Amino acid sequence: MGKIDHPLSAELTEPVTIGDEAYLSKAYAEAEREKLWRKVWQVACRVEEVAEVGDYVVYDILGDTILVTRNADGELSAFYNVCSHRGKKLAKGCGRAMQFRCSYHAWRYNLKGENIFVLDKEDWRGTLPQERLDLPPVKVDTWGGWVWINMDPDSVSLQEYLDPAAAMLDPFELDKMRYRWRKWCYVPANWKVALEAFLEGYHVEGTHPQLLKFQTFAAWSKAQGIHSNSGYGAARGVASAKEMDKAFGNTLMRPGIGADPRMSIWELQDEVWRTTDGTSTQVFVDAARRLVDELPEGTPAGEVVAHWMASAKRDDAARGVIWPEVDPAHVAACGSSWHLFPNVNVIQGLNNAMYYRARPHGTDPNQCIFEVITLERYPEGQEPKTEWEFVDLFAQRDEWPPVLLQDFDNMVDVQLGLQSAGFRGAVPSPSQERKIAAFHRTLASYMGEGKPQPIGPA
């Protein structure tokens, strides 16, 4: 798909209603395969997962299965993961192989998807040209440390697709971060319901009330082409938050609520680290813990934050982790998180990031696969060895961080509520939930449905 016709970069300031079809209709879920997932650039894996020749990752989406590999030339290849003979999947999961052998009839392919062996090929009497034997290629590119694929041979480039998000996030050097942990589960909710749980901060008061004693969470959000971003503080003009916006633009890097910013910073960092296991680092937490010993009581909030950040930056540098130099005004403009259409939400930081990815589980609109990933900058060669960990949302509930469990509970209950005759369509805040309206406007453009409808008279 080329450029989307209507001006998606225009602000969405008027209230809109979003109907339930996109969440509940099986026909809609099936149509997404052709109209959405086969047309968009989407994250398949991290570059570190396919770092060496022969490394591969299988990415599945709505019946399509794709192999991403590092080929013998040291470049990335991507192709459909189905044998050209009878359609059997060639590989599952991830691993390392110098060729792919179909375990059904022994046909073999190299790391570029080229067929290199057909058992008893003479049986076909010369009717199988090489182009029919080779696996159909899929477009592949990298940005931000992720490997992206696109099944549409006529699609725009990844760089054009990600504009302007890529340019705004590039200074954070997400490509230099590595996995700290990664977990996934099945959620009994539509993939959009799951994703939307993280596209706004408006839900904090209702969903995470325990956080309100540490920080204010009034949010702004903005459409950025087919993507969007959001941040905290400026929406309601909270004085301390607005002051910190000028320097940091992220609610987790502010002094928080309390008469003594030395204590409130430590309390917020400790709470976030314990209950999300992400969006911060141990270095930040340790530097916050020392504030009461390193600064006198009465130190202004701005000075406390500046000292804390400088201390954490110095501690990281001592262990070989160098932060990127990002202009404070740019950090503020980026806000605290980005939605990269269609199904990724990134919470970016100077030395860490957290992101969520949701995708359909088959064509059942009431099921999805949900992934939570934390990234961090590490000294060269000291990155932890990680693997994908399946953590059942119900049987292994205690193995998810508490804050995420609150979000998961929302997903399940929202999906059930959407099916009620009393539901009249979603009415997201045109200010704090603008990312959701922007998401559905873009989604509708791919699905050929115009855009979400303005709210009519009651």
Secondary structure, DSSP 8 states (H G I E B T S, - for coil): ----SS-TTS---S-EEB-SHHHH-HHHHHHHIIIIITTS-EEEEEGGGG-STTEEEEEEETTEEEEEEE-TTS-EEEEE-B-TTT--B---SEEE-SSEE-TTT--EE-TTS-EEE-TTGGGGTT---HHHHS--B-EEEEETTEEEEES-TT---HHHHHTTHHHHHGGG-GGG-EEEEEEEEEESS-HHHHHHTTS-STTHHHH-GGGGGT----EEEEEETTEEEEEESGGGT-HHHHHHHTTT--GGGS--SSS-HHHHHHHHHHHHHHHHS-SS-HHHHHHHHTHHHHS-TT--HHHHHHHHHHHHHHHHHHTT-------HHHHHHH-SEEEETTTEEEEE-SSEEEEEEEEESTT-TT-EEEEEEEEE---TT-------EE--TTTTGGGS-HHHHHHHHHHHHHHHHHTSTT---B---TTTTHHHHHHHHHHHHHHT----EE----
